[in-house]
């Protein structure tokens, strides 16, 4: 099983190899430093992949293509991935609107999803075989956008349990919370059961969302134990 976590903390990222983490997702926030710069500045010789969340209407497919090719040119290996999102807007961004254009943060989910379809059409027309991207699927609109080009997708575990989308034969990463519905932390055995269910369904990629320190500790301990790594590994 391949495991990702949400984080842009490079002090933590530089230690994730010893916990068996395969990649990180840098979430989108217009008021935070751009991972496009911080990844280059902080990147060290680890096996960690860096996935960057991007709202399609804030950057052109052509520029995204250039960025991906630049990472490949500099590092000669596939470390850069993209998570195309079109959903929830953070409270501190609602006054910004995202961009000045026909589609922005304030647009309806239908308009943003339709834009996503056109964006993927344009991205695919560039023959970006080297761009490793996932589409965040939060509704039927974004699911339809993703399957048009057989794009890889990120789907919440709850939606997976509800069998909300027909993902048979699709390339899927599941977002798995370390918390139960009542907000308490899952045990190792409960997380293991979740992962076993995914594995039996042919799903081999899991991403854990961000949270507080207790949630992070539980996630890292789970991944470390699942992969049979040293119990001595701790976050420094």
N, C-alpha and C positions, 0 to 999 in steps of 0.2 A: 504494500500500500504506500502511496506517495502522500506526504503530508505538507500542507502549507499553513501559515498563520498570518494574521493581520499584524503588521508592525512596520514602523519607519525608524525604529530605534537602532542605530547602527552599532552601538555598544553591545546590544543584545544580538543583532544579526551576526556579528563577527564570532559569536559563541555557539550558533545554532547547529553547526556541523556535529558537535559532540552529543547533541540531543536527538539526532536523526531527522531533523527538519530538512525538507527538500527545497522549500521556497517561501518567499514572503510576498504579501500583497500590500502595496503602499496605497492607502485609501485616498480618495479625492477630497481636497478642500482648497478652495480658491485663496484662502488666507494662510496656508502653510507653504513652506519652501517646496519647490518643485523637485520631486525625486529624479527627474531627468538630469538635474545638476548634482544632487546629493549622492546619487548612486555612483556617478563618475568620480566624485571627490573622495568617497569613502570606501569604494570597492576594494576588497582585498582578495587574495587567492583562496576563496572558499568555493564550495560546490553549490552554494545557495543561488537559486534563481530569483530574479526580481520582477514581480508582476506589478504593473502600474495601472490603477483605475483611471479611466479617461471617459469623460462625457463627449460623445462624438461631435456634438455641435460646437465644441470649444476648440477643435483643432481639425485641420483638413486631412483627408486620407493621404494626400501627397506629402505633407509635412511628417505625418506619422510614419510613412514609408521611409522617408529620409532618416528619421531618428533611429528606426530599427536597423537600417543598413549601416548607420554610423556605429552603433553598438557592436554589430558583427565585425565591422572593419577594425575597430579599436581592440576588441578582446578576442576575436577569432573563435568565439564559442557562443553558444546560445544561452545567454544569461538574461535577456530582456524579453518580457512577456507583457501583454496588454489585456486588461479586463474592461470591455466596453459596457458602460452603465448608462441607464436612462431613467432611473427611478428616483428614490427618496432624496430630498434636498435638506441639508443641514440648516438649523435655525439661523446660524450666523451668516448664511449665504443668501438668505431670502431677499435681502434688499439689493443684492448685486445683480441678480437676474442671469448671471452666467456670461452672456454676450449680448451685444446689440444685433439682433437678427430676427428672422422669421420664426426660428425655433430657439428657445432658451429655457432656463430653469422654470419659468412660470408657465410654460406650455403644457397642454394636457398630455396624459400618458399616451393617448392615441397618436397625437402629433409627434411626440418624441420617439415613439416606436416606429412610426412611418418613416421618420428621418433616419432612424437606425437602419431600416431596410435599404434605403437609398445609399446610406454610408457604406454598408457592406457591399452593395453592388459596385460602388466606386472602388472600394478597397480591393475587391476581387479582380476588377478590371486592370489593376496595376500589377497583377501577377505576383503579389507579395507572398511568395512561397516561404520566405524566411521569417515572416511575421507570425509569431505564435500568439494567437489571441483567443480569448474566451468572451462570450456574451453573457452578462448577468440576466437570467430569466426570472422575472417576477410576476409575469402575467402571460396570457395567451398571445398578446401582441408581440412581446419580445421573444417568446418561444417560436412563433411563426417566422420572425425575422432570422432567428438563428438557424432554423432547419432549412431555410431556402438555400443556403450555401453549405449545409452540413457543418456549420461552425461548432466549435467546442463551446460548452455552456456551463455556467455555475448555477446550481439550483439548491434551494434551501431543503434541509432534511425533512422538514414538516411537509413540504410539497411532494417530496419523494414518497413519504409514507402515505399520503393521501392519493397517490397515483394520479396527480393532477395533470401530468403531461405524458404523452407516449414517448418515452425515451429509449425504447428498445432499439438497439443498434446505434444509438447516439453516443457521442463522446462527451461524458459528463463528469464534472467535479461537484461534489456535494459539500454545502456549507453546514457544518455540524457544530451545534452549540454544546459547550461543556456543562450547560445548566439544564436541569429538569424544567418542566412547565411551571413548577412552583417557585423557581428561582434558585433552588439549592443546587450545589454541585453534584454532578453525576460521579459515581464511583468508577474505578478502573474497569470493573466487570461490566457496568452499564455502557460505558464507552466502547469497550471491546465488543459487546453484543451489537451495538450500532454498526461498528465497522465490519463485523462478520456478516450482517445482513446486506450491507453494501457490496462486500466481496462476492457474496453468493449471487448478487444481481449483475455481476460483471463490472462493477464500478471500482476503479483503482486509484482515484484521487479524492482527497478530503482536504477541506480548508476550514480552519477554526477561526471564528470572528474574534475581534479585539474585546478586551474586557479589563477587569481589575487584576491586581497582582495574584490574588488567589486563583482566579480563572487561568491566568497564564501558567502558574506553577502546576496546576492540575493537568493542563494540556501538555506541557513539556514532560512531566513525569509519565504521562500516559504514552506519549510517542517513544520516549526513551525505553520504557519497559516493553512496549510492543515490539520494538526492533532489537531487543535483547542487548542494549548498550550498557555501559558501566553505570552502576548505581551511584558512583562517586561524582558524576557530572553534576555541577551546580552552576547557577548563574552568578557571575562575579560582578 
